[in-house]
Amino acid sequence: MDEFRAEMLKRRVKIAITIKPEAIDEVSSLQRAEIQWQDRLANQGRVASDDDTHSLGGWVKIYLAKEQQRVNARELSPGRFSSARASLFFFRDWAGAQIDVASISGQTLSRYHSHLLDLVTANSCSATYAGDRLVVVRSFIRWLWGQDAIESLPKNIGSKELRITRRTKAPEAMTLDEVTTLLRGTTGLNQLCILLGLNCGMTQKDISDLLDADVSWTDGTITRKRSKTLKHVGVPTVTYKLWPETMRLLRQYRTGGEVVLLTQSGKRLVEERLDESGTYRKSDSVKAAYDRALAKLPLSKPFKLLRKTSATLINAHPQHRNLAQLFLGHAPSTIAEKHYIATSKNALDEALNYLRAEYRIGEIESLKCEES
């Protein structure tokens, strides 16, 4: 058919050469019609390529568009979306954006796993980072199967052979003297955030997300799930008994609104979003204030070590060790932990009292000065 149309166009050109001058306008209109027809075919081809439901690159676009909707609906955090997008772009570039997703097989996964292992061996990325990338790709392939983009799941989609072992590190923690130095070298809201990390195992995001309804202002407790695992069914809702110093500062900086703590300008302490270009943006007032304090102190320990330090102390105590996972907001992982929690109603309260004594909170002058 294309050869026939090309031949017809050649004949029209020949006719244009031999006909009389007064007929040139008529031939020109035929040529213009032919050009317009060719343009329409080209445009249709471009439209078809935009509506790509075969290539890996096209399906990655579709998947990320759906995930973007989840971000807009606040069902997915911008940070997790940004991480997943980076992992899928990496996989797409490795496999080839133009390949047909129907060709993704167990061999594809096996080769990708080998590629990630090579990167870990070459110290181009950590085992944790490589493992996270593989998890995202596995989820994406399962989603493709659910969309009927691939006929069947690769047989090794859940194989332990494709596991990337994360290197275990000795748990880091602050010393008791470092905790004392930190609390003595801070004041106000910054000091309160540090106490919440030590007393309740809170991260910056947990502190930012703390709601007035989570706090019993009469009993002096905080009851909540961690922000990170809020939608996880198996994760416990934990009640933390606040130390007097923590409760006093919490009352002092309470906004009275839905969210307990805000910046001086009325913004959330931790904010994350995708800007108009889709770039991930994050502001963390808790970390910023903490880092400014560290710059004036002989310390270089990150904020996340506060919760780990308390968990380490609890785990080292023979009576409280079964409560470390509960303190961290994790589901009990052993029968012993479950039994201990179930049979000891005030177990965590006692562990928190032990922590306060170990940290010598009552001896810190800056906290005493706040006492009314």
C-alpha positions as CSV (number, residue, x, y, z in Angstrom):
1,M,0.0,0.0,0.0
2,D,2.8,2.4,0.9
3,E,4.6,1.6,-2.4
4,F,1.4,2.3,-4.3
5,R,1.0,5.8,-2.7
6,A,4.6,6.6,-3.4
7,E,4.2,5.7,-7.1
8,M,1.1,7.8,-7.3
9,L,2.9,10.8,-5.9
10,K,5.7,10.4,-8.5
11,R,3.2,10.4,-11.3
12,R,1.6,13.6,-10.0
13,V,5.0,15.3,-10.1
14,K,5.6,14.1,-13.7
15,I,2.2,15.5,-14.7
16,A,3.0,18.8,-13.1
17,I,6.1,19.1,-15.3
18,T,4.2,18.4,-18.6
19,I,0.9,20.2,-18.1
20,K,0.1,23.7,-19.1
21,P,0.9,26.7,-16.8
22,E,-2.8,27.3,-16.1
23,A,-3.2,23.8,-14.6
24,I,-0.3,24.2,-12.2
25,D,-2.6,25.4,-9.4
26,E,-4.7,22.3,-9.7
27,V,-1.6,20.0,-9.4
28,S,-0.3,22.0,-6.4
29,S,-3.5,21.4,-4.5
30,L,-3.1,17.7,-5.1
31,Q,0.5,17.9,-3.8
32,R,-0.7,19.9,-0.7
33,A,-3.4,17.3,-0.1
34,E,-0.7,14.5,-0.3
35,I,1.5,16.4,2.2
36,Q,-1.4,16.9,4.6
37,W,-2.2,13.2,4.4
38,Q,1.4,12.2,5.2
39,D,1.4,14.7,8.2
40,R,-1.8,13.1,9.6
41,L,-0.1,9.6,9.4
42,A,2.9,10.9,11.3
43,N,0.8,12.5,14.0
44,Q,-1.2,9.3,14.5
45,G,2.1,7.5,14.9
46,R,3.2,10.0,17.6
47,V,-0.1,9.6,19.4
48,A,0.2,5.8,19.3
49,S,3.7,6.0,20.8
50,D,2.4,8.2,23.7
51,D,-0.3,5.7,24.5
52,D,2.4,3.0,25.2
53,T,1.0,-0.1,26.8
54,H,3.7,-2.5,25.7
55,S,7.1,-1.2,26.5
56,L,8.7,-1.1,30.0
57,G,9.1,2.6,29.8
58,G,5.4,3.1,29.0
59,W,4.3,0.9,31.9
60,V,6.7,2.6,34.3
61,K,5.0,5.9,33.4
62,I,1.5,4.4,34.0
63,Y,2.5,2.9,37.3
64,L,4.1,6.1,38.6
65,A,1.1,8.1,37.5
66,K,-1.1,5.9,39.7
67,E,1.4,6.2,42.6
68,Q,1.3,10.0,42.1
69,Q,-2.4,9.8,42.7
70,R,-1.8,8.0,46.0
71,V,0.6,10.8,47.0
72,N,-2.1,13.4,46.2
73,A,-4.6,11.4,48.3
74,R,-2.1,11.1,51.1
75,E,-2.0,7.4,50.9
76,L,1.7,7.4,50.1
77,S,4.4,9.6,51.4
78,P,6.3,11.8,48.9
79,G,9.5,10.3,50.2
80,R,8.5,6.7,49.5
81,F,7.2,7.7,46.1
82,S,10.5,9.4,45.2
83,S,12.5,6.4,46.3
84,A,10.3,4.0,44.3
85,R,10.5,6.2,41.2
86,A,14.3,6.2,41.4
87,S,14.4,2.4,41.8
88,L,12.1,1.9,38.8
89,F,14.0,4.4,36.6
90,F,17.2,2.5,37.5
91,F,15.6,-0.8,36.5
92,R,14.1,0.7,33.3
93,D,17.5,2.0,32.2
94,W,19.2,-1.3,33.0
95,A,16.7,-3.5,31.1
96,G,15.9,-1.0,28.3
97,A,12.9,1.3,28.1
98,Q,11.7,-0.1,24.8
99,I,11.6,-3.8,25.8
100,D,8.1,-5.4,25.8
101,V,7.0,-6.0,29.4
102,A,5.7,-9.4,28.3
103,S,9.3,-10.5,27.9
104,I,10.1,-9.9,31.6
105,S,10.8,-13.4,33.0
106,G,12.5,-15.2,35.8
107,Q,15.8,-14.8,33.9
108,T,15.3,-11.0,33.9
109,L,14.9,-11.0,37.6
110,S,17.9,-13.3,38.1
111,R,20.1,-11.1,35.8
112,Y,19.0,-7.9,37.6
113,H,19.8,-9.5,41.0
114,S,23.3,-10.4,39.7
115,H,23.7,-6.8,38.5
116,L,22.8,-5.4,41.9
117,L,25.2,-7.9,43.6
118,D,28.0,-6.7,41.4
119,L,27.3,-3.1,42.4
120,V,27.4,-4.0,46.1
121,T,30.7,-5.9,45.5
122,A,32.1,-2.9,43.8
123,N,30.9,-0.6,46.7
124,S,28.8,1.3,44.2
125,C,25.8,1.0,46.5
126,S,25.0,-0.5,49.9
127,A,23.4,-3.9,50.3
128,T,20.4,-2.2,51.9
129,Y,20.0,0.2,48.9
130,A,20.3,-2.7,46.5
131,G,17.8,-4.8,48.5
132,D,15.3,-1.9,48.5
133,R,15.6,-1.6,44.7
134,L,14.9,-5.2,44.2
135,V,11.8,-5.0,46.5
136,V,10.4,-2.2,44.4
137,V,10.9,-4.1,41.1
138,R,9.3,-7.2,42.5
139,S,6.2,-5.1,43.6
140,F,6.1,-3.5,40.1
141,I,6.2,-6.9,38.3
142,R,3.3,-8.1,40.6
143,W,1.4,-5.0,39.7
144,L,2.0,-5.6,35.9
145,W,0.6,-9.1,36.4
146,G,-2.5,-7.7,38.1
147,Q,-2.9,-5.3,35.1
148,D,-2.7,-8.3,32.7
149,A,0.4,-6.7,31.1
150,I,2.2,-10.0,31.6
151,E,0.6,-13.4,31.4
152,S,2.2,-15.0,34.4
153,L,4.5,-14.1,37.3
154,P,8.1,-15.1,37.1
155,K,8.5,-18.4,39.0
156,N,11.3,-17.0,41.1
157,I,9.5,-13.7,42.0
158,G,9.5,-14.8,45.7
159,S,12.6,-16.9,45.7
160,K,15.1,-16.7,48.6
161,E,17.8,-17.1,46.0
162,L,17.2,-13.5,44.9
163,R,17.6,-12.2,48.4
164,I,20.3,-9.5,49.1
165,T,21.6,-10.0,52.6
166,R,21.9,-6.7,54.5
167,R,25.0,-6.5,56.6
168,T,24.2,-6.4,60.3
169,K,25.9,-3.7,62.3
170,A,26.5,-3.6,66.0
171,P,23.7,-1.4,67.4
172,E,24.9,2.2,67.9
173,A,24.0,4.1,71.0
174,M,24.9,7.2,72.9
175,T,26.7,7.0,76.2
176,L,24.9,8.2,79.3
177,D,27.4,11.1,79.5
178,E,26.6,12.1,75.9
179,V,22.9,12.1,76.6
180,T,23.5,14.4,79.7
181,T,25.8,16.7,77.6
182,L,23.1,16.9,74.9
183,L,20.3,17.8,77.3
184,R,22.4,20.3,79.2
185,G,23.4,22.0,75.9
186,T,19.8,22.4,74.6
187,T,16.7,24.3,75.7
188,G,13.1,24.9,74.7
189,L,11.4,23.0,71.9
190,N,14.7,21.4,70.9
191,Q,15.1,20.0,74.4
192,L,11.5,18.7,74.3
193,C,12.1,16.9,71.0
194,I,15.2,15.2,72.5
195,L,13.2,14.1,75.5
196,L,10.4,12.7,73.3
197,G,13.1,10.7,71.4
198,L,14.4,9.3,74.7
199,N,11.1,8.9,76.6
200,C,8.9,7.6,73.7
201,G,11.3,6.5,71.0
202,M,10.0,9.1,68.6
203,T,11.7,10.1,65.4
204,Q,11.4,13.6,63.9
205,K,8.4,12.5,61.8
206,D,6.7,11.0,64.9
207,I,7.1,14.3,66.7
208,S,5.8,16.3,63.8
209,D,2.7,14.0,63.5
210,L,1.8,14.0,67.2
211,L,-1.8,14.9,67.6
212,D,-3.5,16.5,70.6
213,A,-5.8,13.5,70.7
214,D,-2.8,11.2,71.2
215,V,-2.0,12.9,74.5
216,S,-3.8,12.3,77.7
217,W,-3.2,15.6,79.4
218,T,-4.6,14.3,82.7
219,D,-2.8,11.0,82.9
220,G,0.4,12.3,81.3
221,T,0.7,9.7,78.6
222,I,1.0,9.5,74.8
223,T,-0.8,6.6,73.0
224,R,-0.2,6.1,69.3
225,K,1.3,4.0,66.5
226,R,4.5,5.1,64.9
227,S,4.0,7.3,61.8
228,K,6.0,4.9,59.7
229,T,3.9,1.9,60.5
230,L,0.5,3.6,61.1
231,K,-1.3,1.5,58.5
232,H,0.4,-1.8,59.4
233,V,-2.2,-4.1,61.0
234,G,0.3,-6.1,63.2
235,V,2.0,-3.1,64.7
236,P,0.9,-2.3,68.3
237,T,-0.6,1.0,69.6
238,V,1.8,1.8,72.5
239,T,1.1,4.0,75.6
240,Y,4.1,5.8,76.9
241,K,4.1,7.3,80.4
242,L,5.7,10.7,80.1
243,W,8.5,11.8,82.5
244,P,7.5,14.9,84.4
245,E,10.1,16.9,82.5
246,T,8.7,15.8,79.2
247,M,5.1,16.5,80.2
248,R,5.9,19.9,81.5
249,L,7.6,21.0,78.2
250,L,4.9,19.4,76.2
251,R,2.3,21.5,78.0
252,Q,4.5,24.6,77.5
253,Y,4.8,24.2,73.7
254,R,1.3,22.8,73.0
255,T,-0.4,24.7,70.2
256,G,-3.9,23.9,71.4
257,G,-4.8,22.8,67.9
258,E,-5.1,19.4,66.3
259,V,-1.3,19.1,65.9
260,V,0.5,19.4,69.2
261,L,3.8,21.0,68.1
262,L,4.4,23.5,65.2
263,T,7.2,25.9,64.2
264,Q,7.0,29.5,65.2
265,S,5.5,30.3,61.8
266,G,2.7,27.7,62.3
267,K,4.1,25.1,60.0
268,R,4.6,21.4,60.6
269,L,8.0,20.5,62.1
270,V,8.6,18.0,59.2
271,E,7.2,18.7,55.8
272,E,7.8,16.6,52.6
273,R,6.3,17.2,49.2
274,L,6.7,16.9,45.5
275,D,7.1,20.2,43.7
276,E,5.6,21.1,40.3
277,S,8.4,19.4,38.5
278,G,8.0,16.2,40.6
279,T,11.2,16.8,42.6
280,Y,11.1,15.6,46.2
281,R,11.4,18.3,48.8
282,K,11.7,17.9,52.5
283,S,12.2,20.4,55.4
284,D,13.0,19.1,58.9
285,S,12.9,21.7,61.6
286,V,13.6,19.1,64.4
287,K,16.8,17.9,62.7
288,A,17.9,21.5,61.8
289,A,17.6,22.7,65.5
290,Y,19.3,19.5,66.7
291,D,22.2,19.9,64.2
292,R,22.7,23.5,65.3
293,A,23.0,22.4,68.9
294,L,25.5,19.6,68.0
295,A,27.7,22.2,66.2
296,K,28.3,23.8,69.6
297,L,28.8,20.5,71.5
298,P,31.5,17.8,71.4
299,L,29.0,15.4,69.8
300,S,28.3,14.1,66.3
301,K,25.5,11.5,67.0
302,P,22.4,11.7,64.8
303,F,18.9,12.2,66.2
304,K,17.8,8.7,65.4
305,L,20.2,7.3,68.0
306,L,18.0,8.7,70.8
307,R,15.4,6.0,70.4
308,K,18.1,3.4,69.8
309,T,19.9,4.3,72.9
310,S,16.8,3.9,75.1
311,A,16.0,0.6,73.4
312,T,19.5,-0.6,74.0
313,L,19.3,0.2,77.7
314,I,16.0,-1.5,78.0
315,N,17.3,-4.6,76.2
316,A,20.3,-4.8,78.5
317,H,18.2,-4.9,81.6
318,P,17.3,-8.5,82.7
319,Q,13.8,-7.5,83.8
320,H,12.9,-5.2,80.9
321,R,14.7,-6.7,77.9
322,N,11.5,-8.2,76.5
323,L,10.1,-4.7,76.1
324,A,12.7,-3.2,73.7
325,Q,10.6,-4.0,70.6
326,L,7.4,-2.6,72.1
327,F,9.2,0.6,73.1
328,L,10.4,1.0,69.5
329,G,6.8,0.5,68.3
330,H,7.5,-2.9,66.7
331,A,5.3,-5.9,67.1
332,P,6.7,-8.4,69.6
333,S,8.8,-11.0,67.7
334,T,9.0,-13.8,70.2
335,I,6.6,-15.7,72.4
336,A,8.5,-14.5,75.5
337,E,8.0,-10.9,74.5
338,K,4.3,-11.4,73.9
339,H,3.9,-13.3,77.3
340,Y,5.8,-10.7,79.2
341,I,3.7,-7.8,77.8
342,A,0.4,-9.6,78.3
343,T,1.1,-10.6,82.0
344,S,2.7,-7.3,83.1
345,K,0.3,-4.4,82.9
346,N,2.7,-1.7,84.0
347,A,5.8,-3.3,82.4
348,L,6.6,-0.4,80.0
349,D,5.9,2.2,82.7
350,E,8.5,0.5,84.9
351,A,11.0,0.4,82.0
352,L,10.5,4.1,81.3
353,N,11.1,4.9,85.0
354,Y,14.3,2.9,84.8
355,L,15.4,5.0,81.8
356,R,14.7,8.3,83.5
357,A,16.9,7.2,86.5
358,E,19.7,6.0,84.2
359,Y,19.7,9.3,82.3
360,R,19.7,11.2,85.6
361,I,17.0,13.4,84.1
362,G,16.1,14.8,87.6
363,E,19.7,16.1,88.0
364,I,19.8,18.3,84.8
365,E,19.6,21.9,85.9
366,S,18.1,23.3,82.7
367,L,15.1,21.0,83.2
368,K,14.8,21.9,86.8
369,C,14.7,25.6,85.8
370,E,11.6,24.9,83.8
371,E,9.8,23.6,86.8
372,S,6.9,25.8,88.0
